[in-house]
């Protein structure tokens, strides 16, 4: 009987360890995935900005530019099998456009120290 009790205690210990280890492993996988995405975010931002510069030359209409940039980002992400949230990219494009309009706003005479 003592042998069976030892096995039972061993099984209970292993199950308790698994119950603790599985959620930790899941959190680790989520953390690694997040870290990989954040590490690649700079590359994604650079890619979006390059596509935006190209679209600026190709299209006169802002909506056409954005549509083309989104299509290019989507195609590029699918090529390298990288999951990109296109809603986030759309917002990024809008934010970059807003920022560009603020930074490149025309300077009124007298404001530039003239």
The first five atom37 places (N, CA, C, CB, O) and aatype in JSON, in Angstrom:
{
  "aatype": [20, 20, 20, 20, 20, 20, 20, 20, 20, 20, 20, 20, 20, 20, 20, 20, 20, 20, 20, 20, 20, 20, 20, 20, 20, 20, 20, 20, 20, 20, 20, 20, 20, 20, 20, 20, 20, 20, 20, 20, 20, 20, 20, 20, 20, 20, 20, 20, 20, 20, 20, 20, 20, 20, 20, 20, 20, 20, 20, 20, 20, 20, 20, 20, 20, 20, 20, 20, 20, 20, 20, 20, 20, 20, 20, 20, 20, 20, 20, 20, 20, 20, 20, 20, 20, 20, 20, 20, 20, 20, 20, 20, 20, 20, 20, 20, 20, 20, 20, 20, 20, 20, 20, 20, 20, 20, 20, 20, 20, 20, 20, 20, 20, 20],
  "atom_mask": [
    [1, 1, 1, 1, 1],
    [1, 1, 1, 1, 1],
    [1, 1, 1, 1, 1],
    [1, 1, 1, 1, 1],
    [1, 1, 1, 1, 1],
    [1, 1, 1, 1, 1],
    [1, 1, 1, 1, 1],
    [1, 1, 1, 1, 1],
    [1, 1, 1, 1, 1],
    [1, 1, 1, 1, 1],
    [1, 1, 1, 1, 1],
    [1, 1, 1, 1, 1],
    [1, 1, 1, 1, 1],
    [1, 1, 1, 1, 1],
    [1, 1, 1, 1, 1],
    [1, 1, 1, 1, 1],
    [1, 1, 1, 1, 1],
    [1, 1, 1, 1, 1],
    [1, 1, 1, 1, 1],
    [1, 1, 1, 1, 1],
    [1, 1, 1, 1, 1],
    [1, 1, 1, 1, 1],
    [1, 1, 1, 1, 1],
    [1, 1, 1, 1, 1],
    [1, 1, 1, 1, 1],
    [1, 1, 1, 1, 1],
    [1, 1, 1, 1, 1],
    [1, 1, 1, 1, 1],
    [1, 1, 1, 1, 1],
    [1, 1, 1, 1, 1],
    [1, 1, 1, 1, 1],
    [1, 1, 1, 1, 1],
    [1, 1, 1, 1, 1],
    [1, 1, 1, 1, 1],
    [1, 1, 1, 1, 1],
    [1, 1, 1, 1, 1],
    [1, 1, 1, 1, 1],
    [1, 1, 1, 1, 1],
    [1, 1, 1, 1, 1],
    [1, 1, 1, 1, 1],
    [1, 1, 1, 1, 1],
    [1, 1, 1, 1, 1],
    [1, 1, 1, 1, 1],
    [1, 1, 1, 1, 1],
    [1, 1, 1, 1, 1],
    [1, 1, 1, 1, 1],
    [1, 1, 1, 1, 1],
    [1, 1, 1, 1, 1],
    [1, 1, 1, 1, 1],
    [1, 1, 1, 1, 1],
    [1, 1, 1, 1, 1],
    [1, 1, 1, 1, 1],
    [1, 1, 1, 1, 1],
    [1, 1, 1, 1, 1],
    [1, 1, 1, 1, 1],
    [1, 1, 1, 1, 1],
    [1, 1, 1, 1, 1],
    [1, 1, 1, 1, 1],
    [1, 1, 1, 1, 1],
    [1, 1, 1, 1, 1],
    [1, 1, 1, 1, 1],
    [1, 1, 1, 1, 1],
    [1, 1, 1, 1, 1],
    [1, 1, 1, 1, 1],
    [1, 1, 1, 1, 1],
    [1, 1, 1, 1, 1],
    [1, 1, 1, 1, 1],
    [1, 1, 1, 1, 1],
    [1, 1, 1, 1, 1],
    [1, 1, 1, 1, 1],
    [1, 1, 1, 1, 1],
    [1, 1, 1, 1, 1],
    [1, 1, 1, 1, 1],
    [1, 1, 1, 1, 1],
    [1, 1, 1, 1, 1],
    [1, 1, 1, 1, 1],
    [1, 1, 1, 1, 1],
    [1, 1, 1, 1, 1],
    [1, 1, 1, 1, 1],
    [1, 1, 1, 1, 1],
    [1, 1, 1, 1, 1],
    [1, 1, 1, 1, 1],
    [1, 1, 1, 1, 1],
    [1, 1, 1, 1, 1],
    [1, 1, 1, 1, 1],
    [1, 1, 1, 1, 1],
    [1, 1, 1, 1, 1],
    [1, 1, 1, 1, 1],
    [1, 1, 1, 1, 1],
    [1, 1, 1, 1, 1],
    [1, 1, 1, 1, 1],
    [1, 1, 1, 1, 1],
    [1, 1, 1, 1, 1],
    [1, 1, 1, 1, 1],
    [1, 1, 1, 1, 1],
    [1, 1, 1, 1, 1],
    [1, 1, 1, 1, 1],
    [1, 1, 1, 1, 1],
    [1, 1, 1, 1, 1],
    [1, 1, 1, 1, 1],
    [1, 1, 1, 1, 1],
    [1, 1, 1, 1, 1],
    [1, 1, 1, 1, 1],
    [1, 1, 1, 1, 1],
    [1, 1, 1, 1, 1],
    [1, 1, 1, 1, 1],
    [1, 1, 1, 1, 1],
    [1, 1, 1, 1, 1],
    [1, 1, 1, 1, 1],
    [1, 1, 1, 1, 1],
    [1, 1, 1, 1, 1],
    [1, 1, 1, 1, 1],
    [1, 1, 1, 1, 1],
    [1, 1, 1, 1, 1]
  ],
  "atom_positions": [
    [[0.81, -1.19, 0.0], [0.0, 0.0, 0.0], [0.85, 1.26, 0.0], [-0.92, 0.0, 1.18], [0.48, 2.26, -0.62]],
    [[1.96, 1.23, 0.67], [2.8, 2.42, 0.76], [3.32, 2.81, -0.62], [3.96, 2.18, 1.72], [3.48, 3.99, -0.92]],
    [[3.58, 1.83, -1.43], [4.06, 2.11, -2.78], [2.99, 2.85, -3.58], [4.45, 0.79, -3.51], [3.32, 3.79, -4.3]],
    [[1.73, 2.46, -3.46], [0.64, 3.13, -4.16], [0.47, 4.56, -3.67], [-0.65, 2.37, -3.98], [0.19, 5.46, -4.47]],
    [[0.63, 4.78, -2.38], [0.51, 6.13, -1.82], [1.62, 7.04, -2.35], [0.56, 6.08, -0.28], [1.39, 8.22, -2.63]],
    [[2.82, 6.48, -2.49], [3.94, 7.27, -3.02], [3.67, 7.67, -4.47], [5.26, 6.47, -2.93], [3.93, 8.81, -4.87]],
    [[3.14, 6.72, -5.25], [2.81, 7.02, -6.65], [1.71, 8.07, -6.74], [2.37, 5.75, -7.37], [1.76, 8.97, -7.57]],
    [[0.73, 7.93, -5.87], [-0.38, 8.88, -5.85], [0.12, 10.28, -5.49], [-1.45, 8.43, -4.85], [-0.29, 11.27, -6.1]],
    [[1.01, 10.36, -4.5], [1.58, 11.65, -4.12], [2.42, 12.23, -5.27], [2.45, 11.51, -2.84], [2.39, 13.43, -5.52]],
    [[3.15, 11.38, -5.95], [3.96, 11.81, -7.08], [3.07, 12.35, -8.2], [4.83, 10.66, -7.6], [3.37, 13.39, -8.78]],
    [[2.0, 11.65, -8.49], [1.07, 12.08, -9.54], [0.42, 13.41, -9.16], [-0.02, 11.01, -9.78], [0.31, 14.3, -10.0]],
    [[0.0, 13.55, -7.91], [-0.61, 14.79, -7.45], [0.4, 15.94, -7.56], [-1.11, 14.65, -5.98], [0.04, 17.05, -7.98]],
    [[1.65, 15.69, -7.2], [2.69, 16.72, -7.29], [2.94, 17.15, -8.74], [4.0, 16.2, -6.68], [3.08, 18.33, -9.03]],
    [[2.98, 16.16, -9.63], [3.19, 16.46, -11.05], [2.03, 17.27, -11.6], [3.36, 15.16, -11.86], [2.24, 18.25, -12.31]],
    [[0.81, 16.88, -11.26], [-0.37, 17.62, -11.73], [-0.39, 19.04, -11.17], [-1.65, 16.88, -11.33], [-0.74, 19.98, -11.89]],
    [[-0.02, 19.2, -9.93], [0.03, 20.54, -9.33], [1.09, 21.39, -10.04], [0.34, 20.45, -7.81], [0.88, 22.58, -10.29]],
    [[2.21, 20.78, -10.35], [3.27, 21.48, -11.07], [2.82, 21.9, -12.46], [4.51, 20.61, -11.18], [3.1, 23.01, -12.91]],
    [[2.11, 20.99, -13.15], [1.59, 21.32, -14.49], [0.55, 22.43, -14.42], [0.98, 20.08, -15.14], [0.52, 23.31, -15.28]],
    [[-0.29, 22.39, -13.39], [-1.32, 23.43, -13.25], [-0.68, 24.8, -13.07], [-2.24, 23.11, -12.05], [-1.26, 25.81, -13.47]],
    [[0.49, 24.85, -12.48], [1.21, 26.11, -12.31], [2.02, 26.45, -13.56], [2.14, 26.03, -11.09], [2.08, 27.61, -13.95]],
    [[2.63, 25.46, -14.18], [3.52, 25.7, -15.31], [2.79, 26.09, -16.59], [4.36, 24.48, -15.57], [3.29, 26.91, -17.36]],
    [[1.63, 25.53, -16.84], [0.91, 25.79, -18.09], [0.53, 27.27, -18.22], [-0.34, 24.92, -18.18], [0.8, 27.86, -19.26]],
    [[-0.1, 27.89, -17.21], [-0.4, 29.32, -17.35], [0.87, 30.17, -17.51], [-1.18, 29.81, -16.14], [0.86, 31.16, -18.24]],
    [[1.94, 29.78, -16.83], [3.19, 30.53, -16.98], [3.74, 30.39, -18.4], [4.24, 30.02, -15.96], [4.24, 31.36, -18.97]],
    [[3.64, 29.21, -18.97], [4.1, 28.99, -20.34], [3.27, 29.81, -21.32], [4.04, 27.5, -20.7], [3.8, 30.37, -22.28]],
    [[1.97, 29.87, -21.09], [1.09, 30.66, -21.96], [1.47, 32.14, -21.88], [-0.38, 30.47, -21.56], [1.55, 32.81, -22.91]],
    [[1.7, 32.65, -20.68], [2.11, 34.05, -20.49], [3.45, 34.32, -21.17], [2.2, 34.4, -18.98], [3.65, 35.38, -21.77]],
    [[4.36, 33.36, -21.09], [5.66, 33.52, -21.72], [5.51, 33.62, -23.24], [6.58, 32.35, -21.35], [6.14, 34.47, -23.87]],
    [[4.69, 32.77, -23.81], [4.45, 32.81, -25.26], [3.84, 34.16, -25.65], [3.52, 31.65, -25.7], [4.26, 34.76, -26.64]],
    [[2.85, 34.64, -24.88], [2.23, 35.93, -25.17], [3.27, 37.05, -25.08], [1.07, 36.21, -24.19], [3.29, 37.95, -25.92]],
    [[4.14, 37.0, -24.07], [5.18, 38.01, -23.9], [6.15, 38.0, -25.08], [5.94, 37.78, -22.59], [6.51, 39.06, -25.6]],
    [[6.56, 36.82, -25.5], [7.49, 36.71, -26.62], [6.85, 37.24, -27.9], [7.94, 35.24, -26.82], [7.49, 37.96, -28.66]],
    [[5.58, 36.89, -28.14], [4.89, 37.4, -29.33], [4.8, 38.92, -29.3], [3.48, 36.79, -29.44], [5.02, 39.57, -30.32]],
    [[4.48, 39.48, -28.15], [4.39, 40.94, -28.02], [5.75, 41.58, -28.26], [3.85, 41.33, -26.61], [5.85, 42.59, -28.95]],
    [[6.8, 40.99, -27.69], [8.14, 41.54, -27.86], [8.56, 41.5, -29.33], [9.15, 40.75, -27.0], [9.17, 42.45, -29.82]],
    [[8.22, 40.42, -30.02], [8.56, 40.32, -31.44], [7.84, 41.4, -32.23], [8.2, 38.91, -32.0], [8.44, 42.05, -33.09]],
    [[6.55, 41.59, -31.95], [5.79, 42.62, -32.66], [6.34, 44.0, -32.37], [4.32, 42.55, -32.28], [6.47, 44.82, -33.29]],
    [[6.66, 44.29, -31.1], [7.18, 45.61, -30.75], [8.54, 45.84, -31.39], [7.28, 45.77, -29.23], [8.86, 46.95, -31.8]],
    [[9.34, 44.79, -31.46], [10.65, 44.91, -32.08], [10.51, 45.24, -33.57], [11.46, 43.62, -31.88], [11.31, 45.99, -34.12]],
    [[9.5, 44.67, -34.2], [9.29, 44.9, -35.62], [8.52, 46.19, -35.9], [8.56, 43.73, -36.22], [8.41, 46.59, -37.06]],
    [[7.97, 46.83, -34.87], [7.15, 48.02, -35.1], [7.95, 49.11, -35.78], [6.57, 48.53, -33.78], [7.42, 49.81, -36.64]],
    [[9.21, 49.28, -35.44], [10.06, 50.28, -36.09], [10.19, 50.01, -37.57], [11.43, 50.32, -35.44], [10.18, 50.94, -38.38]],
    [[10.32, 48.75, -37.93], [10.42, 48.36, -39.34], [9.1, 48.64, -40.06], [10.8, 46.88, -39.48], [9.09, 49.09, -41.2]],
    [[8.0, 48.35, -39.37], [6.68, 48.6, -39.96], [6.49, 50.1, -40.18], [5.54, 48.03, -39.06], [6.02, 50.52, -41.23]],
    [[6.85, 50.9, -39.19], [6.74, 52.35, -39.3], [7.57, 52.86, -40.47], [7.18, 53.03, -37.99], [7.11, 53.69, -41.25]],
    [[8.79, 52.39, -40.58], [9.67, 52.79, -41.68], [9.05, 52.41, -43.03], [11.05, 52.13, -41.53], [9.08, 53.21, -43.97]],
    [[8.5, 51.21, -43.12], [7.88, 50.74, -44.35], [6.69, 51.63, -44.71], [7.43, 49.27, -44.22], [6.53, 52.02, -45.87]],
    [[5.84, 51.95, -43.72], [4.67, 52.79, -43.97], [5.11, 54.17, -44.47], [3.81, 52.94, -42.68], [4.52, 54.7, -45.42]],
    [[6.13, 54.73, -43.86], [6.59, 56.07, -44.27], [7.15, 56.06, -45.69], [7.65, 56.58, -43.28], [6.94, 57.01, -46.45]],
    [[7.86, 55.0, -46.05], [8.39, 54.9, -47.42], [7.24, 54.78, -48.42], [9.34, 53.69, -47.54], [7.26, 55.42, -49.47]],
    [[6.25, 53.95, -48.1], [5.1, 53.82, -48.99], [4.34, 55.14, -49.11], [4.15, 52.71, -48.5], [3.86, 55.49, -50.18]],
    [[4.25, 55.86, -47.99], [3.56, 57.16, -48.03], [4.3, 58.15, -48.94], [3.43, 57.74, -46.6], [3.66, 58.89, -49.69]],
    [[5.62, 58.15, -48.88], [6.41, 59.04, -49.74], [6.21, 58.67, -51.21], [7.9, 58.97, -49.37], [6.09, 59.55, -52.06]],
    [[6.17, 57.39, -51.5], [5.95, 56.94, -52.88], [4.55, 57.31, -53.35], [6.17, 55.42, -53.0], [4.37, 57.77, -54.48]],
    [[3.56, 57.12, -52.47], [2.18, 57.44, -52.82], [2.01, 58.93, -53.07], [1.21, 56.98, -51.71], [1.21, 59.34, -53.91]],
    [[2.77, 59.74, -52.35], [2.71, 61.2, -52.53], [3.06, 61.58, -53.97], [3.68, 61.9, -51.54], [2.47, 62.51, -54.53]],
    [[3.99, 60.86, -54.56], [4.42, 61.13, -55.94], [3.45, 60.53, -56.96], [5.82, 60.57, -56.17], [3.29, 61.08, -58.05]],
    [[2.81, 59.41, -56.62], [1.98, 58.68, -57.58], [0.55, 59.19, -57.69], [1.94, 57.24, -57.2], [-0.05, 59.15, -58.77]],
    [[-0.01, 59.69, -56.58], [-1.44, 60.01, -56.55], [-1.66, 61.46, -56.11], [-2.18, 59.05, -55.61], [-0.91, 61.99, -55.29]],
    [[-2.71, 62.07, -56.67], [-3.06, 63.44, -56.3], [-4.03, 63.47, -55.12], [-3.67, 64.17, -57.49], [-4.03, 64.42, -54.34]],
    [[-4.84, 62.43, -55.0], [-5.91, 62.39, -54.0], [-5.42, 61.68, -52.74], [-7.15, 61.68, -54.57], [-4.82, 60.6, -52.81]],
    [[-5.67, 62.28, -51.58], [-5.26, 61.69, -50.3], [-5.87, 60.33, -50.04], [-5.61, 62.61, -49.18], [-5.2, 59.44, -49.5]],
    [[-7.14, 60.15, -50.41], [-7.81, 58.87, -50.19], [-7.16, 57.78, -51.04], [-9.31, 58.98, -50.53], [-7.0, 56.65, -50.58]],
    [[-6.79, 58.11, -52.28], [-6.12, 57.14, -53.15], [-4.74, 56.78, -52.58], [-5.97, 57.7, -54.59], [-4.32, 55.62, -52.64]],
    [[-4.05, 57.77, -52.04], [-2.73, 57.52, -51.44], [-2.86, 56.53, -50.29], [-2.09, 58.83, -50.95], [-2.12, 55.54, -50.21]],
    [[-3.81, 56.82, -49.4], [-3.98, 55.97, -48.22], [-4.37, 54.55, -48.63], [-5.04, 56.55, -47.28], [-3.83, 53.58, -48.09]],
    [[-5.28, 54.42, -49.57], [-5.71, 53.1, -50.03], [-4.53, 52.32, -50.59], [-6.82, 53.24, -51.1], [-4.39, 51.12, -50.33]],
    [[-3.68, 53.0, -51.38], [-2.52, 52.34, -51.97], [-1.53, 51.92, -50.89], [-1.84, 53.27, -52.99], [-1.01, 50.8, -50.93]],
    [[-1.27, 52.8, -49.92], [-0.33, 52.48, -48.83], [-0.85, 51.28, -48.04], [-0.13, 53.7, -47.89], [-0.08, 50.36, -47.74]],
    [[-2.13, 51.28, -47.7], [-2.7, 50.15, -46.96], [-2.57, 48.85, -47.75], [-4.18, 50.42, -46.64], [-2.24, 47.81, -47.19]],
    [[-2.82, 48.91, -49.05], [-2.7, 47.72, -49.89], [-1.25, 47.22, -49.92], [-3.18, 48.03, -51.33], [-1.0, 46.02, -49.86]],
    [[-0.3, 48.15, -50.02], [1.11, 47.76, -50.06], [1.56, 47.16, -48.72], [1.99, 48.97, -50.41], [2.29, 46.17, -48.71]],
    [[1.14, 47.75, -47.62], [1.5, 47.22, -46.3], [0.92, 45.83, -46.12], [1.01, 48.16, -45.17], [1.59, 44.92, -45.64]],
    [[-0.34, 45.66, -46.51], [-1.0, 44.36, -46.38], [-0.27, 43.31, -47.22], [-2.49, 44.45, -46.81], [-0.01, 42.2, -46.75]],
    [[0.06, 43.66, -48.45], [0.77, 42.72, -49.33], [2.14, 42.38, -48.75], [0.93, 43.3, -50.76], [2.56, 41.22, -48.76]],
    [[2.84, 43.38, -48.25], [4.17, 43.14, -47.68], [4.09, 42.25, -46.45], [4.85, 44.47, -47.32], [4.92, 41.35, -46.28]],
    [[3.11, 42.49, -45.59], [3.0, 41.68, -44.37], [2.63, 40.24, -44.69], [1.95, 42.27, -43.42], [3.09, 39.31, -44.03]],
    [[1.81, 40.05, -45.71], [1.43, 38.68, -46.11], [2.62, 37.95, -46.71], [0.26, 38.71, -47.1], [2.76, 36.74, -46.54]],
    [[3.47, 38.68, -47.42], [4.64, 38.06, -48.05], [5.57, 37.46, -47.0], [5.4, 39.09, -48.89], [6.13, 36.38, -47.2]],
    [[5.74, 38.17, -45.87], [6.65, 37.68, -44.83], [5.89, 36.97, -43.7], [7.46, 38.83, -44.25], [6.46, 36.67, -42.66]],
    [[4.59, 36.71, -43.92], [3.76, 36.01, -42.95], [3.79, 36.7, -41.59], [4.21, 34.56, -42.8], [4.02, 36.06, -40.57]],
    [[3.56, 38.02, -41.59], [3.57, 38.83, -40.38], [2.18, 39.42, -40.19], [4.65, 39.96, -40.45], [1.66, 40.1, -41.07]],
    [[1.59, 39.14, -39.06], [0.22, 39.58, -38.79], [0.22, 41.06, -38.39], [-0.42, 38.72, -37.67], [0.8, 41.44, -37.38]],
    [[-0.43, 41.88, -39.2], [-0.51, 43.32, -38.94], [-1.98, 43.71, -38.81], [0.19, 44.15, -40.07], [-2.81, 43.32, -39.63]],
    [[-2.27, 44.49, -37.79], [-3.62, 45.01, -37.6], [-3.78, 46.22, -38.52], [-3.88, 45.41, -36.08], [-3.2, 47.28, -38.28]],
    [[-4.56, 46.05, -39.58], [-4.68, 47.1, -40.59], [-5.4, 48.34, -40.04], [-5.42, 46.57, -41.8], [-5.19, 49.44, -40.56]],
    [[-6.23, 48.19, -39.02], [-6.86, 49.35, -38.41], [-5.81, 50.22, -37.72], [-7.94, 48.91, -37.39], [-5.89, 51.45, -37.76]],
    [[-4.84, 49.58, -37.09], [-3.75, 50.32, -36.44], [-2.93, 51.04, -37.5], [-2.85, 49.36, -35.6], [-2.53, 52.19, -37.3]],
    [[-2.66, 50.38, -38.62], [-1.89, 51.01, -39.7], [-2.67, 52.18, -40.28], [-1.57, 49.98, -40.81], [-2.08, 53.22, -40.58]],
    [[-3.97, 52.04, -40.45], [-4.8, 53.13, -40.96], [-4.72, 54.35, -40.04], [-6.27, 52.67, -41.12], [-4.58, 55.48, -40.5]],
    [[-4.82, 54.11, -38.73], [-4.71, 55.21, -37.76], [-3.31, 55.82, -37.81], [-5.04, 54.7, -36.32], [-3.16, 57.03, -37.71]],
    [[-2.29, 54.98, -37.95], [-0.92, 55.47, -38.04], [-0.77, 56.41, -39.24], [0.08, 54.3, -38.16], [-0.15, 57.47, -39.12]],
    [[-1.32, 56.03, -40.38], [-1.24, 56.87, -41.58], [-1.93, 58.21, -41.31], [-1.89, 56.16, -42.8], [-1.38, 59.27, -41.64]],
    [[-3.12, 58.16, -40.72], [-3.83, 59.41, -40.41], [-3.02, 60.29, -39.46], [-5.2, 59.09, -39.79], [-2.93, 61.5, -39.66]],
    [[-2.42, 59.67, -38.43], [-1.62, 60.43, -37.47], [-0.38, 61.04, -38.13], [-1.21, 59.53, -36.31], [-0.03, 62.18, -37.85]],
    [[0.27, 60.27, -39.0], [1.45, 60.79, -39.69], [1.08, 61.95, -40.61], [2.12, 59.67, -40.5], [1.82, 62.92, -40.71]],
    [[-0.07, 61.84, -41.28], [-0.52, 62.92, -42.15], [-0.81, 64.18, -41.33], [-1.78, 62.5, -42.93], [-0.42, 65.28, -41.72]],
    [[-1.5, 64.01, -40.21], [-1.79, 65.16, -39.33], [-0.51, 65.81, -38.84], [-2.65, 64.72, -38.13], [-0.37, 67.03, -38.84]],
    [[0.44, 64.98, -38.42], [1.71, 65.49, -37.92], [2.45, 66.23, -39.03], [2.58, 64.35, -37.37], [3.01, 67.3, -38.79]],
    [[2.44, 65.67, -40.22], [3.12, 66.3, -41.36], [2.51, 67.66, -41.67], [3.04, 65.4, -42.59], [3.24, 68.61, -41.97]],
    [[1.19, 67.77, -41.6], [0.53, 69.04, -41.87], [0.89, 70.08, -40.81], [-1.0, 68.86, -41.93], [1.02, 71.26, -41.12]],
    [[1.06, 69.64, -39.57], [1.44, 70.56, -38.5], [2.89, 71.0, -38.65], [1.22, 69.9, -37.13], [3.2, 72.19, -38.54]],
    [[3.77, 70.04, -38.91], [5.2, 70.35, -39.03], [5.48, 71.18, -40.28], [6.02, 69.05, -39.07], [6.31, 72.08, -40.25]],
    [[4.79, 70.88, -41.36], [5.03, 71.56, -42.63], [4.05, 72.69, -42.91], [4.97, 70.56, -43.76], [3.91, 73.13, -44.05]],
    [[3.38, 73.17, -41.86], [2.41, 74.25, -42.04], [3.12, 75.49, -42.6], [1.69, 74.58, -40.7], [4.26, 75.77, -42.22]],
    [[2.45, 76.23, -43.5], [3.08, 77.43, -44.05], [3.35, 78.44, -42.94], [2.19, 78.05, -45.14], [2.54, 78.62, -42.02]],
    [[4.49, 79.1, -43.04], [4.89, 80.08, -42.04], [4.37, 81.45, -42.48], [6.45, 80.1, -41.85], [4.6, 81.88, -43.61]],
    [[3.68, 82.12, -41.56], [3.17, 83.45, -41.83], [4.33, 84.45, -41.83], [2.09, 83.86, -40.78], [5.31, 84.25, -41.1]],
    [[4.24, 85.49, -42.63], [5.28, 86.53, -42.64], [5.36, 87.13, -41.25], [4.99, 87.62, -43.7], [4.33, 87.46, -40.66]],
    [[6.55, 87.27, -40.72], [6.73, 87.82, -39.39], [6.94, 86.73, -38.35], [5.55, 88.67, -39.02], [7.55, 86.99, -37.32]],
    [[6.44, 85.49, -38.6], [6.62, 84.4, -37.66], [7.99, 83.78, -37.75], [5.57, 83.35, -37.88], [8.49, 83.21, -36.78]],
    [[8.6, 83.88, -38.92], [9.9, 83.23, -39.12], [11.03, 84.18, -38.75], [10.05, 82.76, -40.57], [12.19, 83.93, -39.1]],
    [[10.72, 85.24, -38.07], [11.77, 86.18, -37.67], [12.13, 87.14, -38.75], [12.97, 85.44, -37.24], [13.21, 87.73, -38.71]],
    [[11.25, 87.33, -39.74], [11.56, 88.22, -40.85], [11.27, 89.64, -40.5], [10.78, 87.84, -42.07], [11.47, 90.53, -41.32]]
  ]
}
